Amino acid sequence: MRDLTREQMEYAVARLMRLIEVREVTQESLEKSTGVSQSTISKIKIGWKEPGAEKYLPSAEILAKLFGALGHKLSDIISESDRIGEEIYGYLATPLTGLTEAQNRSLRNAVHQIKEIAADPMFADRPFEIYWPGDHTHPTDNPDIPAKQVYITDRTRAASHDFLIMLCANPSYGVGQENEIATQAGVPILRLVPATPRLSRMMLGSFARATDIEFSGSLERGIHFDHEAVRCALDEVRREHFRTHAMYQGLNGEDFGERLRALIGTRGLGHALFAQDLGISLSYLQSLMAEAFVVSNPSIRLLKRIAHRLNERVSYLIGETEEADPIWLDSRASWRSWIRQNPDLGAAAALEIRDEWEREYGLSRRDHSTESVLSHRRSEFRPMEIKDWDLRYQRMSKTARSPKNGSKNGQAGELFK
C-alpha cells in the first residue's frame, strides 16, 4: 500500500478514533483481531484526543488493519485519493453458529479452497482480499466479542466491501441478513448453492444481483464445487468492479450523519424520543449519526420520516447543498447582473433583498420536500431574473419609506436612500 499524505492520515485517525468510541471497542479486542499492539493504539488515541499531545501518525498498513477490524476499507475512508484502493475486497459469508466439529472442519476446508482460488496468479495485478468472519469473530473462538460489535462490523463489511461470496451450506440467519444488507447496498454476490435441496424461496426470490454456482455434498460429507466456475465468476466481479469504481468514486456519505446530528440538536429533540417517533431503536439512530451512510443505509421510507419530523428536505439530509441547485445558481447569477446594472445601489440593501429571497426559497423547498426542487415546471421554483430583483427592491424601498413603518431616517429607511 502506498504512502498517505499527512492530511489523509490525520483524517483517517480522527475517523478511526470516532468509530472506536461510538462502538465502544476495547484496545484489547483490537490488538487480538489485528495484531497491532495496545501501546501503538494508545499512542494513536492520546495524540488525537489530548490537546497539546504529540500526534502519532501510524503507517497506512496499521490504519488498514485497524479499520479492517471495524469492517471498513481504508480506501473508502480516504475515498478522495486515487493513491489507495489497490485491492478488491470480498466478504465471505458462511454459517458459523451451532456447527459440529466435523461440520466446522468441512467448512474451513471449503473456505480455504475459495481463498486459494481468489489468490490465483491471474488476479495478481489487482489482488482480492477475502475477509471471512470465522477468522475474527467466530462464536466459539471469539466468544468475548459482544453481539452488537459483531453485528455492526459484519454489517459494515457486507455493505461496503466490493462483493460478497456466500456459501449457502446450512440454514443461517446470518447469511440471510448479509444477503439483504448487500442487496440494499448494491453489492454484487457470488452464491455457492446446493444442488439439492434447493435454497428457500425467500433467498431464491430476493432482489440480490447474484451469480449462483451449484455445489454437491454437505458440511457433514464435504463441499465440492467447480473451481473453474468460481474463478470465472471472480474474474467477472473484477471487471465489474473497475467499471463501478470509476462511476461512484468519492461517494463516502459522511455528510448525512453530521447533518442529522446537527438538525436533531438545533430542533431541541432528545435522541431517545426522536428514535421512538421514527419507530427505530436508539442504537440504530446512533448508527445513523455516527456511521458512514453505506453502513446505516436507511430506507427511503425512513428518510421521508426523518425529513418530515425535522421539517427538512430528504435531498438536504443526503448531501444536497444550495450550490448544487440550478435555481439557486441562476438566481445568484441574475442578482450579480442586477448589481452591475445598478451601480448606485447600496450594498446593504442589495444584500438584504438577496437574503430575504434565499430565506423564502429555502422555506418553500422544505414545504415541497417530497417533490423535485430542481424542476422548473412549478412557477414558485422559477429562477429569479433581473426584473424580479428590481420589483423586490421597489417593494422593499416603498415599505421602508412608509410612515407607518417609521421615519425614512430609521434603520430600515436608511438602506434605501
URQUIWO-V267218 format. One line per field, one symbol per residue. phi: phi as a letter, one per 20 degrees, with the letter a starting at -180 (. if undefined). burial: I if it has 24 or more other ideal C-beta (glycine too) atoms within 12 Angstrom, else O. A space follows every 10 residues. Layout:
# URQUIWO-V267218
phi = ???
burial = ???
This chain:
# URQUIWO-V267218
phi = .ffdffffff ffffffffff ffeleeffff ffedneffff fffffffeee gnffeedfff fffffffgfe ndeffffdff eeednedded ddebfcemef ffffffffff ffffffffeg gfdffbfedd ddgfeccffe fcfeffgfff fffffgffed ffadddeeec gbffffffgf ffffemefcd decffbffff ffffefeged ddcfcdnbff dodcbfffff ffffffgfff fffffffdgn eemffgffff ffffffemef fffffffenc fffffffged efgfeflfff fffffffffe lcegffgepf dffeefffff ffffffffff fcfeffffff ffffffffff fffffffdfe dfeeeefeff dfffdgffff ffffffffff efgfdoffef gffgfdf
burial = IOOIOOOIIO IIIIIIIIII OIIOIOIOII OOIIOIOOOI IIIIIOIIOO OOOOOIIIOI OIIIIIIIII IIIIIIIIIO IOOIIOIIII IIIIIIIOIO OOIIOIIIII IOIIIOIIOO OOIOOOOIII IIIIOIIIOO OOOOIOOOII IIIIIIIIII IIIIIIIIII OIOIIIIIII IIIIIIIIII IIIIOOOOIO OOIOOIOIOI IIIOIOOIIO OOIOIOOOOI IOIIIOIIOI IOOOIOOOOO OIIIOIIOII IOIIOOOOOO IOOIIOOIOI OOIIIIIIII IIIIIIIIOO OIIOIIIOII OIIIIIIIOI OOOOIOIIOO IIOIIOOIIO OOOOIOOOII OIIIOOIOOO IIOOIIOOIO OOIOOOOOOO IOIIOOOIIO OIIOOIIOII OOOOOOOOOO OOOOIIO
